């Protein structure tokens, strides 16, 4: 099951970083297979909003 760090914060008071949470869960006997940082995939990703559309002057 995949669980986000943000989702966990909704249910428990959580100040630790994901790697630290992984260690603590493992110490409690809960297996954590991996920690993924999804933000890294979108490092050079930009979002824009079109505010206005005009006809090109050469048309």
SEKE-736099 format. One record per residue (C-alpha): x negated, y, z negated; residue in three letters. Coordinates in steps of 0.5 Angstrom, whole numbers. Each point is the difference from the previous one (the first is absolute). Example, Ala and Ser with C-alpha at 12.3 -4.5 7.8 and 13.67 -1.06 7.14 Angstrom:
<nodes>
[node [-25, -9, -16], ala]
[node [-2, 7, 2], ser]
</nodes>
This chain:
<nodes>
[node [0, 0, 0], unk]
[node [-3, 7, 2], unk]
[node [1, 5, -5], unk]
[node [-2, 8, 1], unk]
[node [-3, 3, -6], unk]
[node [5, 6, 1], unk]
[node [5, -5, -1], unk]
[node [-3, -3, -7], unk]
[node [0, 7, -2], unk]
[node [7, 1, 0], unk]
[node [1, -6, -5], unk]
[node [-6, 1, -5], unk]
[node [-4, 5, -2], unk]
[node [-7, 0, 4], unk]
[node [-6, 4, 0], unk]
[node [-5, -5, 3], unk]
[node [-2, -1, 7], unk]
[node [2, -6, 4], unk]
[node [-7, -4, -1], unk]
[node [1, 1, -7], unk]
[node [7, -2, 0], unk]
[node [-2, -6, 4], unk]
[node [-5, -2, -5], unk]
[node [5, 1, -6], unk]
[node [6, -4, 4], unk]
[node [-6, -6, 1], unk]
[node [-1, 0, -8], unk]
[node [7, -1, -1], unk]
[node [0, -6, 4], unk]
[node [3, 3, 6], unk]
[node [-3, -1, 7], unk]
[node [-2, 6, 4], unk]
[node [-2, -2, 7], unk]
[node [-2, 6, 3], unk]
[node [0, 8, -1], unk]
[node [1, 4, 7], unk]
[node [-1, 7, 0], unk]
[node [5, 2, 6], unk]
[node [-1, 7, 0], unk]
[node [-7, -2, 3], unk]
[node [4, -2, 7], unk]
[node [2, 6, 1], unk]
[node [-6, 5, -2], unk]
[node [0, 3, 7], unk]
[node [8, 0, 1], unk]
[node [3, 7, 1], unk]
[node [8, 1, 0], unk]
[node [3, 6, 3], unk]
[node [6, 4, 1], unk]
[node [3, 3, 7], unk]
[node [3, 6, -2], unk]
[node [2, 3, 7], unk]
[node [0, -2, 7], unk]
[node [-1, 4, 6], unk]
[node [0, 0, 7], unk]
[node [-7, 0, 3], unk]
[node [-1, 7, 4], unk]
[node [-2, -4, 6], unk]
[node [6, -3, 1], unk]
</nodes>
